[in-house]
Amino acid sequence: SIRTLATPGCPGCHTGCHIHTYMLSLVAARRPAPPLAPCPAVCSALRDAPRVLHLDRRIAAPNVVRLPMPAAALDAARAAFDGAIRPHLERNLIEDLEAQPVPCSQLRSAYGNFFVMRGGSSTDESKRHSSDLAWISVDDMPTWEAFRKIFDLSGVADAVRPLVDCDEGIRLYSSFYVVRSRCASANLHVDWGDGVGTNAFTLLAPLEDYSGVDDFQLLYEASAAREAVAGGVGGGDGGLAQYRYRLGEAIVFGSHFYHSTEPGASAGGAAAPHVYLCFTFGSDRASFFEEHIAPTISGYQSRLLVAADGSVRL
């Protein structure tokens, strides 16, 4: 699913830079990148940040790729959700939060400890009531470690490693569930600032099969500069396209990816919302984290995160 990106302006590169093609092929094969010796012909798209890469042949947008989500990882995430969170949703957890002055709550269980934050539209306060979006994040280090194991099971870190500037390896920042049962209005936004490029990513993977509804998927802004690909998820006309979530598949994206929940609703209503496993992760370089990554994720979707240097922040 990886597309070669021609970089004719790169010194010493042929059209369709061999180094660039090789590195993107590693993403497709889910293989870690080997160290590269300094070379003046190294493709500028790999050398300079921020990167804006078209990674996936079926999604006409920058810095986004689909990756397999192993059943073992999803099973572990689903077991924690079913044990610790689902019973509360069936007792109107999200609706009850809306009545509180500060719409948040703590959930404590043998399956892990979690923090619930009612997000609404997340980035547009005027659309707060257009959605019942909530983030349910890990809320102590034992739970964080349990989700770190799920992240490791996914193999995602190895898959994106060729795209991330790291000293030692990919750092997992935060882990949570995205939960929603309705959305009345689209809210196009990006998760990361332009300076991030492919040095930090968001992963979304559905816990169940939500193919029974035609809408309530993910909308994204297609890149006008890209050609439509036959059989692809969306064309390249610069308009909005739909990505349909698939059980066993994760969508992973960095900066420049404009997206929104598609208006619609879950078949089961608020007691049976659509639930997505979500990770944020990326570079382990502390200075880059403080400048570009921390402003996005510090104290917003989770009140516990691990910084690029491995320190725990509350």
C-alpha positions in Angstrom: 0.0 0.0 0.0 3.0 2.3 0.0 3.5 4.7 -2.9 6.8 5.9 -4.2 7.1 9.7 -3.9 9.2 11.3 -6.5 11.6 14.0 -5.2 13.2 15.5 -8.3 14.6 18.4 -6.3 16.7 16.3 -4.1 20.5 16.6 -4.8 21.8 13.5 -6.4 18.4 11.7 -6.5 16.8 10.3 -9.6 13.0 10.8 -9.9 11.6 8.4 -7.4 14.6 8.6 -5.1 16.0 5.1 -4.4 16.7 5.8 -0.7 13.2 7.2 -0.2 11.6 4.3 -2.0 13.6 1.8 0.1 12.7 3.5 3.4 9.0 3.5 2.5 9.2 -0.1 1.5 10.3 -0.9 5.1 7.1 0.6 6.3 5.1 -1.6 4.0 7.0 -4.7 5.2 6.8 -3.7 8.9 10.6 -3.9 9.2 12.9 -1.6 11.3 15.1 0.8 9.4 18.9 0.2 9.4 21.2 3.1 10.2 22.1 5.2 7.2 25.5 6.6 6.6 25.6 10.3 5.9 25.3 11.0 2.2 24.7 14.2 0.3 22.3 12.4 -2.0 19.9 11.4 0.9 16.5 12.5 -0.1 15.5 15.8 1.4 12.1 14.5 2.3 13.8 12.1 4.7 16.5 14.5 5.8 14.5 17.7 6.6 11.5 18.2 8.9 8.6 18.6 8.6 8.0 15.8 6.3 4.9 15.7 4.1 4.8 12.3 2.5 2.1 10.5 0.6 2.5 7.0 2.2 -0.7 5.1 1.3 -1.9 4.4 -2.2 -5.5 4.2 -1.1 -5.7 7.3 1.0 -5.2 10.5 -1.0 -3.8 12.6 1.9 -0.4 13.3 3.5 1.3 11.6 6.4 -1.3 8.8 6.8 -1.0 5.0 6.4 -3.1 2.0 7.2 -1.4 -0.8 9.2 -2.6 -4.3 10.3 -3.8 -4.5 13.9 -3.0 -8.0 15.2 -5.9 -9.8 16.9 -3.9 -10.3 20.1 -3.5 -6.6 20.6 -7.2 -5.9 19.9 -8.3 -8.8 22.2 -6.3 -7.4 25.1 -7.6 -3.8 24.5 -11.2 -5.2 24.2 -10.9 -7.2 27.4 -9.8 -4.2 29.4 -12.6 -2.1 27.9 -15.3 -4.7 28.5 -14.2 -5.2 32.1 -13.5 -1.7 33.2 -15.5 0.7 31.1 -18.4 -0.9 29.2 -20.6 -1.5 32.2 -20.4 2.3 33.0 -21.4 3.2 29.5 -24.4 1.0 29.8 -25.4 3.0 32.9 -25.3 6.3 31.0 -21.7 7.4 31.9 -21.3 9.9 29.1 -24.8 11.5 29.6 -24.1 11.9 33.3 -20.8 13.6 32.6 -22.6 16.3 30.7 -24.5 17.3 33.8 -21.3 17.9 35.8 -19.6 21.3 36.1 -16.4 19.7 35.0 -17.3 16.7 32.7 -14.8 14.2 33.9 -14.7 11.1 36.1 -12.4 8.4 37.4 -13.0 4.7 36.8 -11.2 2.2 39.1 -11.3 -1.6 38.5 -9.3 -4.8 38.5 -8.9 -4.3 34.8 -7.1 -1.0 35.2 -7.6 2.6 36.2 -8.9 5.1 33.8 -9.8 8.8 33.5 -12.9 9.9 31.5 -13.0 13.3 29.8 -16.1 14.4 27.9 -14.6 16.1 24.8 -17.6 17.0 22.6 -16.2 18.4 19.4 -12.6 18.5 20.9 -11.3 21.4 18.9 -14.3 23.7 18.3 -16.2 24.8 21.5 -19.1 26.1 19.4 -19.7 22.5 18.3 -19.3 21.0 21.8 -22.9 19.6 21.8 -22.7 18.3 18.3 -21.0 15.1 19.5 -20.8 13.0 22.6 -17.1 12.2 22.1 -15.2 11.2 25.2 -11.6 10.2 25.9 -11.0 7.4 28.4 -7.3 7.3 29.1 -5.0 5.1 31.3 -4.6 6.8 34.7 -1.8 5.1 36.5 1.5 3.5 35.6 0.4 -0.2 36.0 -2.4 0.5 33.5 0.0 2.4 31.3 2.4 -0.5 31.3 -0.4 -2.9 30.4 -1.2 -0.8 27.4 2.5 -0.5 26.5 2.4 -4.3 26.1 -0.6 -3.9 23.8 1.3 -1.2 21.8 4.3 -3.6 21.5 2.0 -6.4 20.3 0.7 -4.2 17.5 4.1 -3.9 15.9 3.4 -0.3 14.9 6.6 1.1 16.3 8.7 -1.0 14.0 6.4 -0.2 11.1 6.8 3.6 11.3 10.4 3.7 12.6 11.8 4.6 9.2 9.7 7.7 9.2 10.6 9.1 12.7 13.8 10.9 13.8 14.8 9.0 17.0 17.9 8.5 19.1 17.0 5.1 20.5 13.5 4.3 19.4 9.8 5.1 19.2 8.4 6.5 22.4 4.8 5.8 23.5 3.3 9.0 24.9 -0.3 8.1 25.8 -2.9 5.4 25.5 -6.7 5.8 25.6 -10.0 4.9 24.1 -12.0 7.3 21.9 -15.7 6.7 22.5 -18.6 8.3 20.6 -22.2 7.4 19.7 -23.3 10.4 17.6 -22.0 13.3 15.6 -24.1 16.0 14.0 -21.5 18.2 12.4 -18.1 17.7 10.9 -15.1 19.4 12.5 -12.1 19.2 10.2 -8.9 19.5 12.2 -5.3 18.2 12.5 -3.9 16.4 15.5 -0.4 17.8 15.2 1.2 21.1 14.2 2.9 21.4 10.9 6.4 21.2 12.5 5.7 17.6 13.6 5.7 16.0 10.2 6.1 12.3 10.7 7.9 12.6 14.0 4.7 11.9 16.0 1.6 9.9 15.2 -1.9 9.2 16.3 -3.2 5.6 15.9 -6.9 4.7 15.8 -8.2 1.2 15.6 -11.8 0.1 16.1 -12.5 -2.5 18.8 -15.5 -4.0 16.9 -16.8 -4.2 13.4 -18.7 -1.0 12.6 -19.4 -1.7 9.0 -23.1 -2.0 9.6 -23.5 1.8 9.4 -22.9 3.6 6.1 -21.8 6.9 7.7 -20.2 7.8 11.1 -16.8 6.8 9.8 -13.9 9.2 9.2 -13.8 12.1 6.8 -10.5 13.4 5.5 -9.4 16.2 3.2 -8.1 14.7 0.0 -5.0 16.2 -1.5 -5.8 18.1 -4.7 -2.3 17.5 -6.0 -2.7 13.7 -6.0 -4.2 11.7 -8.8 -7.2 9.5 -8.1 -6.2 5.9 -7.6 -8.5 3.3 -9.1 -10.1 1.3 -6.4 -8.9 3.7 -3.7 -10.7 4.9 -0.6 -11.0 8.4 -1.9 -10.1 10.3 -5.0 -7.6 13.1 -5.4 -9.9 16.0 -6.3 -9.2 18.0 -3.2 -12.6 17.4 -1.6 -13.6 15.3 1.3 -13.3 11.5 1.2 -14.5 8.8 3.5 -12.2 6.3 5.2 -14.2 3.3 6.5 -12.8 1.8 9.7 -12.1 -1.9 9.5 -11.7 -4.4 12.3 -8.1 -5.5 12.3 -6.8 -2.4 10.7 -5.4 0.8 12.2 -5.2 4.2 10.6 -2.0 6.1 11.7 -1.4 9.7 10.9 1.0 12.6 11.7 0.7 16.3 10.8 -1.1 17.8 7.8 -3.8 15.2 7.9 -7.1 17.1 8.1 -9.9 14.8 9.3 -13.2 14.7 11.2 -15.7 12.2 12.5 -18.3 11.8 9.8 -21.8 12.9 10.9 -23.9 9.9 11.9 -24.7 7.7 14.9 -24.0 4.2 16.2 -26.7 1.6 15.7 -26.9 1.0 19.4 -27.1 4.5 20.7 -25.2 5.9 23.7 -25.2 2.6 25.5 -23.3 1.0 22.6 -21.0 3.6 21.2 -18.2 3.1 18.6 -15.0 2.5 20.5 -11.4 3.0 19.1 -8.1 2.1 20.7 -5.9 5.2 20.4 -2.1 5.7 20.9 0.0 8.7 20.5 3.7 8.0 19.9 6.8 9.3 18.1 10.3 10.7 18.5 12.3 10.3 21.7 14.2 13.5 21.1 13.5 15.8 24.1 14.0 19.2 22.5 11.7 18.3 19.6 9.1 16.9 21.9 9.0 20.1 24.0 8.8 22.4 21.0 6.4 20.5 18.7 4.7 17.6 20.5 4.0 18.5 24.1 1.8 21.5 23.2 -0.6 19.2 21.5 -0.9 16.4 24.0 0.0 17.8 27.4 -3.0 17.7 29.7 -5.7 17.5 27.0 -6.8 14.0 26.2 -5.0 12.3 29.1 -3.8 13.5 32.5 -0.9 11.0 32.4 1.7 10.8 29.7 5.2 9.8 29.2 7.5 12.4 27.6 10.2 11.8 25.0 12.9 11.4 27.7 10.8 8.7 29.5 9.7 10.9 32.4 6.1 10.6 33.6 4.0 13.8 33.6 0.7 14.3 35.3 
